[in-house]
Amino acid sequence: MFISNNTCIIKGKVFEEMTAEEFFHFCLENDELSFERDEKGNIIFMPPTGSNTGNTNSEIIGELVIWNRKNRLGKTFESSAGFTLPDSSQRSPSAAWASNKKWNALTDAQQKVFAPICPEFIVELRLKSDRLQFLQNKMMMWISNGAHLAWLIDPIEQKAYIYRKDGSIQIVNSFDASLSGEDVLVDFKLDLNILK
């Protein structure tokens, strides 16, 4: 496999300006690796997480799944789920939630690939290899594509950044706090202490 400036060579086959369907199959053929694609078609290699990060992410997803099982208002997604966003990028958040209304409007075929929706709720977890500015820009991308609430959780600095659809950003400066699902995930709380 070779990736350079939006040109990919996979098993001898050259892809120029891959369609969404070609990118989905590209990801399937290279399932030992993780990729995203930005709105310009550039492929972004996503490095694997360390065990500690995997544990932190599973704690977040676990809390989200428990809340969703109780309320049955939508679908939860873990970090390997991809979405095709309105800006034509294909992205995979650390965790996500989409309402039943949004999910059920998709066809079965759309649900089986990188679903063409932006989930209402997004979580991105910062890895040691992640530049904070890159993730902050990514959070703005989620909001501009239709996310209503997005959390950037930074275990490195023990901070959380809350992005809202109205454009406001709030910084939580300690993991001795909890985050609220607000009016998107009513009564959902994430105690950041469990991530220490």
Secondary structure, 3 states (H helix, E strand, C coil): CEEECCEEEECCEEEECCCHHHHHHHHHHCCCCEEEECCCCCEEEECCCCHHHHHHHHHHHHHHHHHHHHHCCEEEECCCCCEECCCCCEECCCEEEEEHHHHHCCCHHHHHCCECCCCCEEEEECCCCCCHHHHHHHHHHHHHCCCCEEEEEECCCCEEEEEECCCCEEEECCCCCEEECCCCCCCCEEEHHHHC
